[in-house]
Amino acid sequence: MVENETRKFRTLFLSDVHLGSKGAKASFLLDFLKYHDADTIYLVGDIVDGWRLRRSWHWPQEHNDIVQKLLRKSRKGARILYIAGNHDEFLRDFQGTHFGGIEVMDRTMHETADGRKFLVIHGDQFDVVVRNARHIAYLGDWAYDAALAINTIMNKVRRMLGLRYWSFSAWAKFRVKKAVNFIGSFQTVVSDEARRIGADGVICGHIHHATIEHIDGIEYINTGDWVESCTAIVEHFDGRMELLSWTHLIGEQAGFAPVVQLDAKRPKAANAA
């Protein structure tokens, strides 16, 4: 029984859930969706991980529960738009199609309550490796899986030593010079595309690096992911954008002492099961 009502927003943006992969934190997203709702929900690509599903089938009940949760939100009146990414690029063959009320598209424009226009796109279209060297992209995908596996082993040791949760994969990605340079270049080129089409900003995913910042007059927003950072972007009813983090469950589910939650506020529960 929850004392406070679910937080309601004008718009919710989620990306890079990677359903079908073992790294997807499906239970975290289910918990987040339980306490957050919106009139419009954008799924900004890589919600389903077709690359990994082709390698080996992995679809536990929690992954199906997320699909059902979104379909229920659609039936209750939420408009849901699915922007295809590179891991779920098969959906680009179905642009304009509705699946259970969910609209599929490659990109779109979103107008905020205060009149600003944002390009909404996954972002892989501006990743030279993904577009032109697919075999290298697959290799990078394998390396990312390996980093996540190392992350799991390291944190088992840290838990035994009484240390709190720490993400090796996130640390490695943002300390390697080439990765940092890639993120900066990606942000610039995506912002340039928003400027080219006359938008005030861009909302994207793809690189698993959540942020809200301004780049040469363009508001660049990245939704992050639900593999490591567990982040989402919300638009308030006055048009204000906010980055929410739902990482407080990581330490709890791994057996660590509770960690401080960053942006989102989970409603207090009474008689929690």
GIWOFEN-V815487 format. One record per residue. RES is the residue in one small letter. OMEGA is omega as a letter, one per 30 degrees, with the letter a starting at -180 (* if undefined). NEAR is the number of other C-alpha atoms within 12 Angstrom. Layout:
RES_OMEGA_NEAR + RES_OMEGA_NEAR
//
This chain:
m_a_12 + v_a_16 + e_a_13 + n_l_16 + e_l_16 + t_l_22 + r_a_26 + k_a_22 + f_l_29 + r_a_30 + t_l_34 + l_l_41 + f_l_49 + l_l_52 + s_l_50 + d_l_50 + v_l_44 + h_l_43 + l_a_38 + g_l_34 + s_l_35 + k_a_29 + g_a_35 + a_l_34 + k_a_34 + a_a_37 + s_l_30 + f_a_35 + l_l_40 + l_l_28 + d_l_26 + f_a_32 + l_l_34 + k_a_25 + y_a_25 + h_a_37 + d_a_37 + a_l_31 + d_l_26 + t_l_33 + i_l_37 + y_l_47 + l_a_46 + v_l_50 + g_a_48 + d_l_45 + i_l_44 + v_a_39 + d_l_35 + g_l_29 + w_a_29 + r_l_26 + l_l_18 + r_a_17 + r_l_14 + s_a_13 + w_l_15 + h_a_23 + w_l_25 + p_a_19 + q_a_15 + e_l_23 + h_l_29 + n_l_19 + d_l_22 + i_l_31 + v_a_29 + q_l_18 + k_l_27 + l_l_37 + l_l_24 + r_l_21 + k_l_25 + s_a_26 + r_a_17 + k_l_17 + g_l_18 + a_l_27 + r_a_29 + i_l_35 + l_a_40 + y_l_42 + i_a_47 + a_l_41 + g_a_42 + n_l_39 + h_l_37 + d_a_36 + e_l_30 + f_a_23 + l_l_28 + r_l_23 + d_a_15 + f_l_19 + q_a_21 + g_l_20 + t_l_18 + h_l_18 + f_a_20 + g_a_23 + g_l_22 + i_a_31 + e_a_30 + v_l_31 + m_a_32 + d_l_35 + r_l_32 + t_l_29 + m_l_26 + h_l_31 + e_a_25 + t_a_29 + a_l_18 + d_l_17 + g_l_16 + r_a_22 + k_a_25 + f_l_35 + l_l_38 + v_a_45 + i_a_42 + h_l_45 + g_a_45 + d_l_35 + q_a_26 + f_l_28 + d_a_27 + v_a_17 + v_a_20 + v_a_24 + r_a_18 + n_a_14 + a_a_13 + r_a_18 + h_l_14 + i_l_16 + a_l_21 + y_l_23 + l_l_16 + g_l_18 + d_l_26 + w_a_18 + a_l_17 + y_l_25 + d_l_23 + a_l_19 + a_l_24 + l_l_28 + a_l_19 + i_l_21 + n_a_26 + t_a_25 + i_a_20 + m_a_22 + n_l_27 + k_l_23 + v_a_19 + r_l_22 + r_l_21 + m_a_16 + l_l_13 + g_l_15 + l_a_19 + r_a_25 + y_l_32 + w_a_28 + s_l_27 + f_a_23 + s_l_29 + a_l_26 + w_a_20 + a_a_21 + k_a_25 + f_l_20 + r_l_15 + v_a_14 + k_a_13 + k_l_14 + a_l_21 + v_l_19 + n_l_15 + f_a_23 + i_l_28 + g_l_21 + s_l_19 + f_l_34 + q_a_38 + t_a_28 + v_l_26 + v_l_39 + s_l_36 + d_l_26 + e_l_30 + a_l_34 + r_a_23 + r_a_15 + i_l_19 + g_l_18 + a_l_28 + d_a_31 + g_l_39 + v_l_48 + i_a_53 + c_l_53 + g_l_50 + h_a_44 + i_l_44 + h_a_38 + h_a_37 + a_l_34 + t_l_31 + i_l_28 + e_l_24 + h_a_19 + i_l_25 + d_l_17 + g_l_17 + i_l_30 + e_a_32 + y_a_40 + i_l_46 + n_a_46 + t_a_45 + g_a_40 + d_l_44 + w_l_43 + v_l_41 + e_a_42 + s_l_39 + c_a_41 + t_l_41 + a_l_47 + i_l_41 + v_l_37 + e_l_37 + h_a_26 + f_l_22 + d_l_17 + g_a_21 + r_l_22 + m_a_33 + e_l_30 + l_l_32 + l_l_35 + s_a_33 + w_a_38 + t_a_36 + h_a_32 + l_a_30 + i_a_33 + g_a_28 + e_a_19 + q_l_20 + a_l_28 + g_l_22 + f_l_24 + a_a_19 + p_l_17 + v_a_20 + v_l_20 + q_a_20 + l_a_18 + d_a_18 + a_l_25 + k_l_22 + r_l_28 + p_l_19 + k_a_14 + a_l_15 + a_l_10 + n_a_8 + a_a_9 + a_*_6
//
